[in-house]
Amino acid sequence: MVISESMQDLVKNSSAIRKMFEEGIEMAKVRGAENVFDFSLGNPSVPAPAKVDEAIRKILDSEDSLRVHGYMPNAGFPDVRTKIAGYLNKRFGQNFTQENIVMTVGAAGGINCVLRALINPGDEIIAFAPFFGEYRSYAKNFGGNLVVVPPDTEHFQLKMEEFLPLVNEKTRCVILNSPNNPSGSVYSAETLDRFQEVLKEADRKAGHPVFVISDEPYRELVYDGVEVPYMPDHIRNTIVGTSFSKTLSLPGERIGYLTIPSAVEGFEELVPAIVCANRTLGYVNAPSLFQLAAAECLEEKTNIAAYDANRRLIYESLISYGFECVKPEGAFYLFMKSPVENEAEFVEKAKEFGIIMVAASSWGCPGYVRIAYCVKYDMIERSLPAFRRLAEFYFGKEQN
């Protein structure tokens, strides 16, 4: 083999989401796009707020071109970081400065920078199932191992009683994702406060601080009045990864930032290490134009009502057909229990009806599938007869 052993493993276990997305494209060529219902990829289906394009035009028309397209400190433009710090201070009652903010290539780039700063080969990162499957790859990038806490399939909250036995001297950090991809669950303030108490014991057991990386690309996508607690208010050693990919419908622009509170242990060492990782991982800095544009759009929100309409339609319809689903509190995914033990078999059967879903075994939750409902409303409407026929195959002919 030409490629490294570690990359062979990553390629072999590459994203199931992307595989299904690409398979959906091929199916559409054969069956016709109108007969394929692709719920694989978390690609926003509503456009970016108008202010985003307005900000870009204004920046290009009025800013110095050398600044717009040039280098800046690896942590990002100081004025952009100051604006973000001020926004967070106003919204969450914090006392951040630009020194607490590092601009990153999306939340994924930010998480990789944090892991690069923290992880030695052989160290462990803990994730609560279900989790975004790419966390495994992120861990392996730096010779780390992802350790999985089994899922709480009743409430889809943190299964804390099974967390502490997994902690040892190699445990370096925990990744939390709320609102959660794929379950749509939100972790309450009470849950996070209890987890902070558990983490105190984890620090003692590990013999060093166990950091929490709060992965928050879906913070703004919540429904029915649900509030997402601000993690640093509840868990001391939290580093927050924020992305504009979903909240401003900018996934292809790869723009986000890290917030490292000054109270985080080792702050003075950690921030320079994360900034250095931005450079040494090859990002160098977050995209310059979109740093400037995002700073002008911090108060903007995506069209949550559109996602909520999708959520209600697909959840209520599939429940009525007899499927068992987790009602999403946030994000734009429906987590559905497979009617057969092997969810991969269910995913294959769904393809016969033109439905593309993603199996959840690689996300630590076998027996479930993820449906990304960030699609056009009319596609969900057109897919419902196919879902009904799928339900009839498994549950019989008495579907509503």
Stockholm file with secondary structure:
# STOCKHOLM 1.0

chainA/1-400         MVISESMQDLVKNSSAIRKMFEEGIEMAKVRGAENVFDFSLGNPSVPAPAKVDEAIRKILDSEDSLRVHGYMPNAGFPDVRTKIAGYLNKRFGQNFTQENIVMTVGAAGGINCVLRALINPGDEIIAFAPFFGEYRSYAKNFGGNLVVVPPDTEHFQLKMEEFLPLVNEKTRCVILNSPNNPSGSVYSAETLDRFQEVLKEADRKAGHPVFVISDEPYRELVYDGVEVPYMPDHIRNTIVGTSFSKTLSLPGERIGYLTIPSAVEGFEELVPAIVCANRTLGYVNAPSLFQLAAAECLEEKTNIAAYDANRRLIYESLISYGFECVKPEGAFYLFMKSPVENEAEFVEKAKEFGIIMVAASSWGCPGYVRIAYCVKYDMIERSLPAFRRLAEFYFGKEQN
#=GR chainA/1-400 SS CCSCHHHHHHHHTCCHHHHHHHHHHHHHHHHCGGGCEECCCCCCCSCCCHHHHHHHHHHHHHSCHHHHHSCCCTTCCHHHHHHHHHHHHHHHCCCCCGGGEEEESHHHHHHHHHHHHHCCTTCEEEEESSCCTHHHHHHHHTTCEEEEECCCTTTCSCCGGGTGGGCCTTEEEEEEESSCTTTCCCCCHHHHHHHHHHHHHHHHHHTSCCEEEEEETTTTCBCTTCCCCCGGGTCTTEEEEEESTTTTTCGGGCCEEEECCTTSTTHHHHHHHHHHHHHHTTCCSSCHHHHHHHHTCTTCCCCHHHHHHHHHHHHHHHHHTTCEEECCSBTTEEEEECSSSCHHHHHHHHHHTTEECEECGGGTCTTEEEEECCSCHHHHHHHHHHHHHHHHHHHCSCCC
#=GC SS_cons         CCSCHHHHHHHHTCCHHHHHHHHHHHHHHHHCGGGCEECCCCCCCSCCCHHHHHHHHHHHHHSCHHHHHSCCCTTCCHHHHHHHHHHHHHHHCCCCCGGGEEEESHHHHHHHHHHHHHCCTTCEEEEESSCCTHHHHHHHHTTCEEEEECCCTTTCSCCGGGTGGGCCTTEEEEEEESSCTTTCCCCCHHHHHHHHHHHHHHHHHHTSCCEEEEEETTTTCBCTTCCCCCGGGTCTTEEEEEESTTTTTCGGGCCEEEECCTTSTTHHHHHHHHHHHHHHTTCCSSCHHHHHHHHTCTTCCCCHHHHHHHHHHHHHHHHHTTCEEECCSBTTEEEEECSSSCHHHHHHHHHHTTEECEECGGGTCTTEEEEECCSCHHHHHHHHHHHHHHHHHHHCSCCC
//
